[in-house]
Amino acid sequence: MVLGLFMDWIGICLVTMPIFVSAIIALGFDPIRFGILLCMNMRISYLAPPFGPAAFHLKEVAPPGIELSHIYRAMWPFIALQATGLALVLFMGALALWLPSMIR
């Protein structure tokens, strides 16, 4: 999440994935669960200021009276909801693996 404050998600994936995936596999964790957690984390970083590209996209389509500070203040409930979902998936591993297990 800290990297999401300064980088976009593509850069974060290119920098961290080679290190983290090999460590996750070596430690015996489920790579699918790790991938889901990483995607949820990147979704939060897409909203979080100061980089938060979603805020800039919203600013472009907002009416002229809406400032970027208004958009940042309005994003915090959504960030809190996504952080709650991330915590649920982090502490309840079966939640992350339920849908992929239905596909098999």
Biopython code that builds the backbone (N, CA, C, O; Angstrom):
import numpy as np
from Bio.PDB.StructureBuilder import StructureBuilder

atoms = [
    (1, "MET", "N", (0.818, -1.186, 0.000)),
    (1, "MET", "CA", (0.000, 0.000, 0.000)),
    (1, "MET", "C", (0.866, 1.257, 0.000)),
    (1, "MET", "O", (0.492, 2.268, -0.593)),
    (2, "VAL", "N", (2.006, 1.199, 0.652)),
    (2, "VAL", "CA", (2.898, 2.358, 0.706)),
    (2, "VAL", "C", (3.429, 2.691, -0.680)),
    (2, "VAL", "O", (3.527, 3.865, -1.038)),
    (3, "LEU", "N", (3.770, 1.687, -1.456)),
    (3, "LEU", "CA", (4.262, 1.950, -2.812)),
    (3, "LEU", "C", (3.190, 2.604, -3.679)),
    (3, "LEU", "O", (3.509, 3.364, -4.593)),
    (4, "GLY", "N", (1.911, 2.309, -3.395)),
    (4, "GLY", "CA", (0.822, 2.893, -4.155)),
    (4, "GLY", "C", (0.680, 4.394, -3.973)),
    (4, "GLY", "O", (0.004, 5.056, -4.761)),
    (5, "LEU", "N", (1.316, 4.937, -2.938)),
    (5, "LEU", "CA", (1.279, 6.381, -2.749)),
    (5, "LEU", "C", (2.155, 7.118, -3.755)),
    (5, "LEU", "O", (1.959, 8.307, -4.006)),
    (6, "PHE", "N", (3.138, 6.393, -4.338)),
    (6, "PHE", "CA", (4.103, 7.061, -5.208)),
    (6, "PHE", "C", (4.206, 6.462, -6.603)),
    (6, "PHE", "O", (4.762, 7.094, -7.501)),
    (7, "MET", "N", (3.683, 5.259, -6.803)),
    (7, "MET", "CA", (3.831, 4.580, -8.093)),
    (7, "MET", "C", (2.478, 4.083, -8.583)),
    (7, "MET", "O", (1.540, 3.935, -7.799)),
    (8, "ASP", "N", (2.384, 3.828, -9.874)),
    (8, "ASP", "CA", (1.177, 3.206, -10.401)),
    (8, "ASP", "C", (1.270, 1.691, -10.229)),
    (8, "ASP", "O", (2.333, 1.162, -9.902)),
    (9, "TRP", "N", (0.158, 1.002, -10.450)),
    (9, "TRP", "CA", (0.103, -0.432, -10.146)),
    (9, "TRP", "C", (0.993, -1.260, -11.068)),
    (9, "TRP", "O", (1.491, -2.308, -10.658)),
    (10, "ILE", "N", (1.200, -0.815, -12.290)),
    (10, "ILE", "CA", (2.052, -1.567, -13.210)),
    (10, "ILE", "C", (3.498, -1.551, -12.718)),
    (10, "ILE", "O", (4.167, -2.585, -12.716)),
    (11, "GLY", "N", (3.973, -0.396, -12.307)),
    (11, "GLY", "CA", (5.327, -0.294, -11.771)),
    (11, "GLY", "C", (5.503, -1.108, -10.503)),
    (11, "GLY", "O", (6.538, -1.744, -10.306)),
    (12, "ILE", "N", (4.501, -1.090, -9.647)),
    (12, "ILE", "CA", (4.579, -1.873, -8.410)),
    (12, "ILE", "C", (4.671, -3.355, -8.727)),
    (12, "ILE", "O", (5.483, -4.068, -8.138)),
    (13, "CYS", "N", (3.849, -3.823, -9.648)),
    (13, "CYS", "CA", (3.886, -5.245, -10.017)),
    (13, "CYS", "C", (5.225, -5.639, -10.628)),
    (13, "CYS", "O", (5.764, -6.701, -10.319)),
    (14, "LEU", "N", (5.763, -4.781, -11.498)),
    (14, "LEU", "CA", (7.041, -5.107, -12.131)),
    (14, "LEU", "C", (8.197, -5.127, -11.139)),
    (14, "LEU", "O", (9.140, -5.901, -11.300)),
    (15, "VAL", "N", (8.131, -4.285, -10.121)),
    (15, "VAL", "CA", (9.206, -4.223, -9.140)),
    (15, "VAL", "C", (9.099, -5.333, -8.096)),
    (15, "VAL", "O", (10.101, -5.957, -7.746)),
    (16, "THR", "N", (7.898, -5.577, -7.605)),
    (16, "THR", "CA", (7.746, -6.472, -6.447)),
    (16, "THR", "C", (7.431, -7.924, -6.778)),
    (16, "THR", "O", (7.804, -8.815, -6.015)),
    (17, "MET", "N", (6.766, -8.183, -7.876)),
    (17, "MET", "CA", (6.316, -9.562, -8.156)),
    (17, "MET", "C", (7.452, -10.582, -8.262)),
    (17, "MET", "O", (7.309, -11.674, -7.712)),
    (18, "PRO", "N", (8.558, -10.297, -8.924)),
    (18, "PRO", "CA", (9.614, -11.316, -8.975)),
    (18, "PRO", "C", (10.143, -11.701, -7.594)),
    (18, "PRO", "O", (10.514, -12.853, -7.371)),
    (19, "ILE", "N", (10.178, -10.766, -6.690)),
    (19, "ILE", "CA", (10.676, -11.046, -5.341)),
    (19, "ILE", "C", (9.616, -11.773, -4.517)),
    (19, "ILE", "O", (9.891, -12.816, -3.925)),
    (20, "PHE", "N", (8.408, -11.220, -4.483)),
    (20, "PHE", "CA", (7.378, -11.752, -3.611)),
    (20, "PHE", "C", (6.859, -13.120, -4.041)),
    (20, "PHE", "O", (6.616, -13.974, -3.189)),
    (21, "VAL", "N", (6.685, -13.347, -5.328)),
    (21, "VAL", "CA", (6.131, -14.629, -5.774)),
    (21, "VAL", "C", (7.077, -15.772, -5.452)),
    (21, "VAL", "O", (6.635, -16.828, -4.999)),
    (22, "SER", "N", (8.356, -15.583, -5.676)),
    (22, "SER", "CA", (9.290, -16.659, -5.343)),
    (22, "SER", "C", (9.340, -16.895, -3.839)),
    (22, "SER", "O", (9.463, -18.038, -3.400)),
    (23, "ALA", "N", (9.247, -15.831, -3.044)),
    (23, "ALA", "CA", (9.231, -15.990, -1.587)),
    (23, "ALA", "C", (7.948, -16.672, -1.119)),
    (23, "ALA", "O", (7.992, -17.515, -0.223)),
    (24, "ILE", "N", (6.823, -16.326, -1.703)),
    (24, "ILE", "CA", (5.540, -16.934, -1.329)),
    (24, "ILE", "C", (5.547, -18.425, -1.628)),
    (24, "ILE", "O", (5.115, -19.225, -0.798)),
    (25, "ILE", "N", (6.026, -18.801, -2.786)),
    (25, "ILE", "CA", (6.073, -20.220, -3.159)),
    (25, "ILE", "C", (7.056, -20.969, -2.268)),
    (25, "ILE", "O", (6.768, -22.088, -1.842)),
    (26, "ALA", "N", (8.213, -20.370, -1.978)),
    (26, "ALA", "CA", (9.202, -21.027, -1.128)),
    (26, "ALA", "C", (8.694, -21.211, 0.299)),
    (26, "ALA", "O", (9.059, -22.185, 0.958)),
    (27, "LEU", "N", (7.857, -20.293, 0.788)),
    (27, "LEU", "CA", (7.314, -20.407, 2.136)),
    (27, "LEU", "C", (6.087, -21.309, 2.205)),
    (27, "LEU", "O", (5.608, -21.621, 3.295)),
    (28, "GLY", "N", (5.577, -21.727, 1.053)),
    (28, "GLY", "CA", (4.457, -22.660, 1.023)),
    (28, "GLY", "C", (3.080, -22.021, 1.081)),
    (28, "GLY", "O", (2.094, -22.713, 1.335)),
    (29, "PHE", "N", (2.989, -20.719, 0.852)),
    (29, "PHE", "CA", (1.690, -20.067, 0.827)),
    (29, "PHE", "C", (1.020, -20.264, -0.526)),
    (29, "PHE", "O", (1.679, -20.594, -1.511)),
    (30, "ASP", "N", (-0.278, -20.062, -0.568)),
    (30, "ASP", "CA", (-1.044, -20.236, -1.797)),
    (30, "ASP", "C", (-0.840, -19.024, -2.710)),
    (30, "ASP", "O", (-1.172, -17.904, -2.320)),
    (31, "PRO", "N", (-0.303, -19.224, -3.914)),
    (31, "PRO", "CA", (-0.086, -18.076, -4.805)),
    (31, "PRO", "C", (-1.377, -17.430, -5.301)),
    (31, "PRO", "O", (-1.379, -16.244, -5.631)),
    (32, "ILE", "N", (-2.470, -18.181, -5.360)),
    (32, "ILE", "CA", (-3.744, -17.590, -5.784)),
    (32, "ILE", "C", (-4.234, -16.605, -4.720)),
    (32, "ILE", "O", (-4.673, -15.502, -5.045)),
    (33, "ARG", "N", (-4.159, -17.003, -3.469)),
    (33, "ARG", "CA", (-4.560, -16.103, -2.386)),
    (33, "ARG", "C", (-3.677, -14.861, -2.378)),
    (33, "ARG", "O", (-4.171, -13.750, -2.181)),
    (34, "PHE", "N", (-2.379, -15.039, -2.589)),
    (34, "PHE", "CA", (-1.478, -13.896, -2.648)),
    (34, "PHE", "C", (-1.855, -12.964, -3.794)),
    (34, "PHE", "O", (-1.849, -11.745, -3.623)),
    (35, "GLY", "N", (-2.178, -13.512, -4.948)),
    (35, "GLY", "CA", (-2.564, -12.693, -6.093)),
    (35, "GLY", "C", (-3.834, -11.905, -5.830)),
    (35, "GLY", "O", (-3.941, -10.745, -6.226)),
    (36, "ILE", "N", (-4.790, -12.525, -5.167)),
    (36, "ILE", "CA", (-6.035, -11.827, -4.833)),
    (36, "ILE", "C", (-5.768, -10.697, -3.854)),
    (36, "ILE", "O", (-6.297, -9.596, -4.011)),
    (37, "LEU", "N", (-4.944, -10.966, -2.840)),
    (37, "LEU", "CA", (-4.599, -9.924, -1.875)),
    (37, "LEU", "C", (-3.841, -8.775, -2.540)),
    (37, "LEU", "O", (-4.063, -7.609, -2.214)),
    (38, "LEU", "N", (-2.952, -9.106, -3.464)),
    (38, "LEU", "CA", (-2.206, -8.075, -4.165)),
    (38, "LEU", "C", (-3.131, -7.207, -5.020)),
    (38, "LEU", "O", (-2.989, -5.984, -5.046)),
    (39, "CYS", "N", (-4.069, -7.833, -5.710)),
    (39, "CYS", "CA", (-5.010, -7.066, -6.545)),
    (39, "CYS", "C", (-5.905, -6.166, -5.695)),
    (39, "CYS", "O", (-6.192, -5.032, -6.077)),
    (40, "MET", "N", (-6.341, -6.670, -4.553)),
    (40, "MET", "CA", (-7.160, -5.841, -3.665)),
    (40, "MET", "C", (-6.348, -4.665, -3.124)),
    (40, "MET", "O", (-6.860, -3.553, -2.998)),
    (41, "ASN", "N", (-5.105, -4.916, -2.811)),
    (41, "ASN", "CA", (-4.228, -3.857, -2.318)),
    (41, "ASN", "C", (-3.972, -2.811, -3.403)),
    (41, "ASN", "O", (-3.953, -1.615, -3.111)),
    (42, "MET", "N", (-3.778, -3.237, -4.627)),
    (42, "MET", "CA", (-3.554, -2.300, -5.722)),
    (42, "MET", "C", (-4.801, -1.465, -5.990)),
    (42, "MET", "O", (-4.697, -0.308, -6.398)),
    (43, "ARG", "N", (-5.970, -2.038, -5.767)),
    (43, "ARG", "CA", (-7.213, -1.292, -5.952)),
    (43, "ARG", "C", (-7.307, -0.158, -4.931)),
    (43, "ARG", "O", (-7.788, 0.930, -5.248)),
    (44, "ILE", "N", (-6.849, -0.414, -3.709)),
    (44, "ILE", "CA", (-6.834, 0.646, -2.697)),
    (44, "ILE", "C", (-5.823, 1.722, -3.084)),
    (44, "ILE", "O", (-6.095, 2.914, -2.942)),
    (45, "SER", "N", (-4.675, 1.306, -3.565)),
    (45, "SER", "CA", (-3.654, 2.294, -3.925)),
    (45, "SER", "C", (-4.076, 3.118, -5.143)),
    (45, "SER", "O", (-3.560, 4.217, -5.347)),
    (46, "TYR", "N", (-4.998, 2.610, -5.947)),
    (46, "TYR", "CA", (-5.497, 3.361, -7.092)),
    (46, "TYR", "C", (-6.340, 4.556, -6.642)),
    (46, "TYR", "O", (-6.470, 5.544, -7.366)),
    (47, "LEU", "N", (-6.910, 4.452, -5.438)),
    (47, "LEU", "CA", (-7.734, 5.538, -4.909)),
    (47, "LEU", "C", (-6.990, 6.458, -3.953)),
    (47, "LEU", "O", (-7.332, 7.635, -3.834)),
    (48, "ALA", "N", (-5.978, 5.936, -3.273)),
    (48, "ALA", "CA", (-5.359, 6.658, -2.160)),
    (48, "ALA", "C", (-4.518, 7.842, -2.631)),
    (48, "ALA", "O", (-3.730, 7.725, -3.569)),
    (49, "PRO", "N", (-4.698, 8.986, -1.964)),
    (49, "PRO", "CA", (-3.855, 10.136, -2.281)),
    (49, "PRO", "C", (-2.433, 9.906, -1.786)),
    (49, "PRO", "O", (-2.264, 9.057, -0.911)),
    (50, "PRO", "N", (-1.428, 10.566, -2.253)),
    (50, "PRO", "CA", (-1.421, 11.699, -3.156)),
    (50, "PRO", "C", (-1.379, 11.315, -4.629)),
    (50, "PRO", "O", (-1.717, 12.138, -5.480)),
    (51, "PHE", "N", (-0.972, 10.081, -4.958)),
    (51, "PHE", "CA", (-0.891, 9.710, -6.373)),
    (51, "PHE", "C", (-2.284, 9.430, -6.916)),
    (51, "PHE", "O", (-2.682, 10.076, -7.886)),
    (52, "GLY", "N", (-3.032, 8.521, -6.356)),
    (52, "GLY", "CA", (-4.416, 8.203, -6.668)),
    (52, "GLY", "C", (-4.923, 8.584, -8.033)),
    (52, "GLY", "O", (-5.638, 9.578, -8.161)),
    (53, "PRO", "N", (-4.576, 7.824, -9.072)),
    (53, "PRO", "CA", (-5.001, 8.209, -10.423)),
    (53, "PRO", "C", (-6.508, 8.295, -10.593)),
    (53, "PRO", "O", (-6.981, 9.028, -11.461)),
    (54, "ALA", "N", (-7.270, 7.573, -9.794)),
    (54, "ALA", "CA", (-8.725, 7.640, -9.925)),
    (54, "ALA", "C", (-9.242, 9.045, -9.624)),
    (54, "ALA", "O", (-10.223, 9.487, -10.221)),
    (55, "ALA", "N", (-8.588, 9.744, -8.705)),
    (55, "ALA", "CA", (-9.012, 11.111, -8.382)),
    (55, "ALA", "C", (-8.830, 12.029, -9.581)),
    (55, "ALA", "O", (-9.668, 12.896, -9.833)),
    (56, "PHE", "N", (-7.756, 11.848, -10.313)),
    (56, "PHE", "CA", (-7.519, 12.692, -11.473)),
    (56, "PHE", "C", (-8.501, 12.376, -12.602)),
    (56, "PHE", "O", (-8.914, 13.272, -13.338)),
    (57, "HIS", "N", (-8.874, 11.099, -12.737)),
    (57, "HIS", "CA", (-9.894, 10.735, -13.728)),
    (57, "HIS", "C", (-11.229, 11.373, -13.363)),
    (57, "HIS", "O", (-11.929, 11.900, -14.228)),
    (58, "LEU", "N", (-11.581, 11.323, -12.071)),
    (58, "LEU", "CA", (-12.839, 11.924, -11.636)),
    (58, "LEU", "C", (-12.828, 13.444, -11.792)),
    (58, "LEU", "O", (-13.851, 14.042, -12.127)),
    (59, "LYS", "N", (-11.695, 14.056, -11.555)),
    (59, "LYS", "CA", (-11.592, 15.510, -11.699)),
    (59, "LYS", "C", (-11.870, 15.946, -13.134)),
    (59, "LYS", "O", (-12.465, 17.001, -13.360)),
    (60, "GLU", "N", (-11.444, 15.141, -14.098)),
    (60, "GLU", "CA", (-11.657, 15.492, -15.504)),
    (60, "GLU", "C", (-13.121, 15.439, -15.922)),
    (60, "GLU", "O", (-13.527, 16.177, -16.820)),
    (61, "VAL", "N", (-13.914, 14.590, -15.297)),
    (61, "VAL", "CA", (-15.322, 14.452, -15.686)),
    (61, "VAL", "C", (-16.261, 15.173, -14.723)),
    (61, "VAL", "O", (-17.469, 15.212, -14.959)),
    (62, "ALA", "N", (-15.728, 15.746, -13.643)),
    (62, "ALA", "CA", (-16.556, 16.442, -12.651)),
    (62, "ALA", "C", (-16.966, 17.818, -13.170)),
    (62, "ALA", "O", (-16.293, 18.387, -14.030)),
    (63, "PRO", "N", (-18.067, 18.350, -12.648)),
    (63, "PRO", "CA", (-18.463, 19.714, -13.013)),
    (63, "PRO", "C", (-17.390, 20.723, -12.604)),
    (63, "PRO", "O", (-16.569, 20.428, -11.735)),
    (64, "PRO", "N", (-17.385, 21.896, -13.211)),
    (64, "PRO", "CA", (-16.319, 22.877, -12.960)),
    (64, "PRO", "C", (-16.153, 23.310, -11.499)),
    (64, "PRO", "O", (-15.050, 23.705, -11.121)),
    (65, "GLY", "N", (-17.177, 23.257, -10.676)),
    (65, "GLY", "CA", (-17.076, 23.714, -9.289)),
    (65, "GLY", "C", (-16.427, 22.717, -8.337)),
    (65, "GLY", "O", (-16.145, 23.060, -7.189)),
    (66, "ILE", "N", (-16.190, 21.508, -8.787)),
    (66, "ILE", "CA", (-15.641, 20.458, -7.921)),
    (66, "ILE", "C", (-14.117, 20.520, -7.946)),
    (66, "ILE", "O", (-13.496, 20.434, -9.005)),
    (67, "GLU", "N", (-13.528, 20.671, -6.763)),
    (67, "GLU", "CA", (-12.075, 20.714, -6.634)),
    (67, "GLU", "C", (-11.533, 19.320, -6.348)),
    (67, "GLU", "O", (-12.276, 18.417, -5.964)),
    (68, "LEU", "N", (-10.239, 19.160, -6.539)),
    (68, "LEU", "CA", (-9.586, 17.878, -6.266)),
    (68, "LEU", "C", (-9.646, 17.534, -4.781)),
    (68, "LEU", "O", (-9.710, 16.359, -4.420)),
    (69, "SER", "N", (-9.627, 18.542, -3.923)),
    (69, "SER", "CA", (-9.729, 18.282, -2.478)),
    (69, "SER", "C", (-11.092, 17.695, -2.111)),
    (69, "SER", "O", (-11.181, 16.869, -1.202)),
    (70, "HIS", "N", (-12.155, 18.110, -2.807)),
    (70, "HIS", "CA", (-13.473, 17.522, -2.577)),
    (70, "HIS", "C", (-13.480, 16.038, -2.947)),
    (70, "HIS", "O", (-14.059, 15.210, -2.244)),
    (71, "ILE", "N", (-12.839, 15.731, -4.040)),
    (71, "ILE", "CA", (-12.795, 14.338, -4.506)),
    (71, "ILE", "C", (-12.003, 13.482, -3.528)),
    (71, "ILE", "O", (-12.415, 12.366, -3.211)),
    (72, "TYR", "N", (-10.878, 13.985, -3.047)),
    (72, "TYR", "CA", (-10.080, 13.229, -2.077)),
    (72, "TYR", "C", (-10.857, 12.967, -0.787)),
    (72, "TYR", "O", (-10.795, 11.866, -0.239)),
    (73, "ARG", "N", (-11.587, 13.972, -0.303)),
    (73, "ARG", "CA", (-12.383, 13.768, 0.913)),
    (73, "ARG", "C", (-13.500, 12.759, 0.687)),
    (73, "ARG", "O", (-13.834, 12.000, 1.597)),
    (74, "ALA", "N", (-14.079, 12.735, -0.500)),
    (74, "ALA", "CA", (-15.178, 11.806, -0.784)),
    (74, "ALA", "C", (-14.691, 10.375, -0.997)),
    (74, "ALA", "O", (-15.488, 9.440, -0.926)),
    (75, "MET", "N", (-13.399, 10.190, -1.255)),
    (75, "MET", "CA", (-12.867, 8.843, -1.499)),
    (75, "MET", "C", (-12.629, 8.045, -0.223)),
    (75, "MET", "O", (-12.581, 6.816, -0.280)),
    (76, "TRP", "N", (-12.478, 8.700, 0.928)),
    (76, "TRP", "CA", (-12.113, 7.987, 2.154)),
    (76, "TRP", "C", (-13.101, 6.900, 2.566)),
    (76, "TRP", "O", (-12.650, 5.848, 3.018)),
    (77, "PRO", "N", (-14.425, 7.078, 2.442)),
    (77, "PRO", "CA", (-15.318, 5.953, 2.771)),
    (77, "PRO", "C", (-15.097, 4.738, 1.864)),
    (77, "PRO", "O", (-15.198, 3.599, 2.320)),
    (78, "PHE", "N", (-14.802, 4.970, 0.609)),
    (78, "PHE", "CA", (-14.556, 3.861, -0.309)),
    (78, "PHE", "C", (-13.238, 3.160, 0.013)),
    (78, "PHE", "O", (-13.136, 1.937, -0.084)),
    (79, "ILE", "N", (-12.237, 3.939, 0.392)),
    (79, "ILE", "CA", (-10.966, 3.339, 0.799)),
    (79, "ILE", "C", (-11.160, 2.505, 2.056)),
    (79, "ILE", "O", (-10.584, 1.423, 2.175)),
    (80, "ALA", "N", (-11.968, 2.997, 3.000)),
    (80, "ALA", "CA", (-12.240, 2.243, 4.231)),
    (80, "ALA", "C", (-12.975, 0.937, 3.935)),
    (80, "ALA", "O", (-12.673, -0.095, 4.533)),
    (81, "LEU", "N", (-13.938, 0.980, 3.014)),
    (81, "LEU", "CA", (-14.654, -0.246, 2.645)),
    (81, "LEU", "C", (-13.724, -1.256, 1.988)),
    (81, "LEU", "O", (-13.809, -2.451, 2.270)),
    (82, "GLN", "N", (-12.849, -0.792, 1.127)),
    (82, "GLN", "CA", (-11.923, -1.707, 0.471)),
    (82, "GLN", "C", (-10.890, -2.246, 1.456)),
    (82, "GLN", "O", (-10.478, -3.401, 1.340)),
    (83, "ALA", "N", (-10.467, -1.442, 2.413)),
    (83, "ALA", "CA", (-9.542, -1.922, 3.440)),
    (83, "ALA", "C", (-10.215, -2.958, 4.323)),
    (83, "ALA", "O", (-9.566, -3.907, 4.764)),
    (84, "THR", "N", (-11.499, -2.797, 4.588)),
    (84, "THR", "CA", (-12.249, -3.800, 5.349)),
    (84, "THR", "C", (-12.320, -5.112, 4.569)),
    (84, "THR", "O", (-12.128, -6.186, 5.140)),
    (85, "GLY", "N", (-12.593, -5.027, 3.278)),
    (85, "GLY", "CA", (-12.601, -6.230, 2.445)),
    (85, "GLY", "C", (-11.240, -6.898, 2.389)),
    (85, "GLY", "O", (-11.147, -8.126, 2.409)),
    (86, "LEU", "N", (-10.186, -6.101, 2.319)),
    (86, "LEU", "CA", (-8.830, -6.640, 2.323)),
    (86, "LEU", "C", (-8.538, -7.360, 3.636)),
    (86, "LEU", "O", (-7.942, -8.437, 3.634)),
    (87, "ALA", "N", (-8.952, -6.773, 4.752)),
    (87, "ALA", "CA", (-8.743, -7.418, 6.052)),
    (87, "ALA", "C", (-9.524, -8.728, 6.154)),
    (87, "ALA", "O", (-9.019, -9.711, 6.696)),
    (88, "LEU", "N", (-10.752, -8.746, 5.635)),
    (88, "LEU", "CA", (-11.543, -9.975, 5.657)),
    (88, "LEU", "C", (-10.868, -11.090, 4.869)),
    (88, "LEU", "O", (-10.789, -12.228, 5.332)),
    (89, "VAL", "N", (-10.388, -10.761, 3.688)),
    (89, "VAL", "CA", (-9.727, -11.770, 2.858)),
    (89, "VAL", "C", (-8.388, -12.184, 3.471)),
    (89, "VAL", "O", (-7.985, -13.342, 3.358)),
    (90, "LEU", "N", (-7.704, -11.250, 4.112)),
    (90, "LEU", "CA", (-6.423, -11.555, 4.734)),
    (90, "LEU", "C", (-6.584, -12.522, 5.899)),
    (90, "LEU", "O", (-5.806, -13.467, 6.035)),
    (91, "PHE", "N", (-7.584, -12.294, 6.735)),
    (91, "PHE", "CA", (-7.741, -13.122, 7.929)),
    (91, "PHE", "C", (-8.639, -14.330, 7.726)),
    (91, "PHE", "O", (-8.626, -15.248, 8.546)),
    (92, "MET", "N", (-9.414, -14.351, 6.659)),
    (92, "MET", "CA", (-10.247, -15.512, 6.328)),
    (92, "MET", "C", (-9.824, -16.005, 4.951)),
    (92, "MET", "O", (-10.413, -15.620, 3.942)),
    (93, "GLY", "N", (-8.818, -16.845, 4.910)),
    (93, "GLY", "CA", (-8.251, -17.309, 3.649)),
    (93, "GLY", "C", (-9.240, -18.043, 2.767)),
    (93, "GLY", "O", (-9.132, -17.999, 1.541)),
    (94, "ALA", "N", (-10.202, -18.718, 3.378)),
    (94, "ALA", "CA", (-11.193, -19.463, 2.595)),
    (94, "ALA", "C", (-12.053, -18.522, 1.760)),
    (94, "ALA", "O", (-12.562, -18.914, 0.711)),
    (95, "LEU", "N", (-12.215, -17.302, 2.213)),
    (95, "LEU", "CA", (-12.996, -16.321, 1.467)),
    (95, "LEU", "C", (-12.343, -16.001, 0.126)),
    (95, "LEU", "O", (-13.033, -15.835, -0.880)),
    (96, "ALA", "N", (-11.017, -15.914, 0.112)),
    (96, "ALA", "CA", (-10.289, -15.611, -1.116)),
    (96, "ALA", "C", (-10.289, -16.783, -2.080)),
    (96, "ALA", "O", (-10.251, -16.592, -3.295)),
    (97, "LEU", "N", (-10.330, -17.983, -1.550)),
    (97, "LEU", "CA", (-10.219, -19.167, -2.398)),
    (97, "LEU", "C", (-11.553, -19.821, -2.740)),
    (97, "LEU", "O", (-11.582, -20.846, -3.421)),
    (98, "TRP", "N", (-12.654, -19.242, -2.276)),
    (98, "TRP", "CA", (-13.943, -19.862, -2.518)),
    (98, "TRP", "C", (-14.298, -19.858, -4.004)),
    (98, "TRP", "O", (-14.640, -20.908, -4.548)),
    (99, "LEU", "N", (-14.226, -18.707, -4.673)),
    (99, "LEU", "CA", (-14.587, -18.634, -6.080)),
    (99, "LEU", "C", (-13.641, -19.425, -6.968)),
    (99, "LEU", "O", (-14.124, -20.136, -7.848)),
    (100, "PRO", "N", (-12.323, -19.349, -6.797)),
    (100, "PRO", "CA", (-11.450, -20.199, -7.631)),
    (100, "PRO", "C", (-11.679, -21.691, -7.406)),
    (100, "PRO", "O", (-11.466, -22.487, -8.320)),
    (101, "SER", "N", (-12.114, -22.090, -6.194)),
    (101, "SER", "CA", (-12.376, -23.512, -5.967)),
    (101, "SER", "C", (-13.648, -23.959, -6.701)),
    (101, "SER", "O", (-13.792, -25.140, -7.017)),
    (102, "MET", "N", (-14.559, -23.040, -6.972)),
    (102, "MET", "CA", (-15.787, -23.379, -7.709)),
    (102, "MET", "C", (-15.482, -23.605, -9.185)),
    (102, "MET", "O", (-16.238, -24.301, -9.863)),
    (103, "ILE", "N", (-14.405, -23.041, -9.696)),
    (103, "ILE", "CA", (-14.062, -23.169, -11.101)),
    (103, "ILE", "C", (-13.421, -24.526, -11.396)),
    (103, "ILE", "O", (-13.591, -25.065, -12.489)),
    (104, "ARG", "N", (-12.703, -25.069, -10.450)),
    (104, "ARG", "CA", (-12.002, -26.346, -10.663)),
    (104, "ARG", "C", (-12.905, -27.492, -10.873)),
    (104, "ARG", "O", (-12.442, -28.617, -11.062)),
]
sb = StructureBuilder()
sb.init_structure("model")
sb.init_model(0)
sb.init_chain("A")
sb.init_seg("    ")
for serial, (resi, resn, name, xyz) in enumerate(atoms, 1):
    if name == "N":
        sb.init_residue(resn, " ", resi, " ")
    sb.init_atom(name, np.array(xyz, "f"), 0.0, 1.0, " ", f" {name:<3s}", serial, name[0])
structure = sb.get_structure()
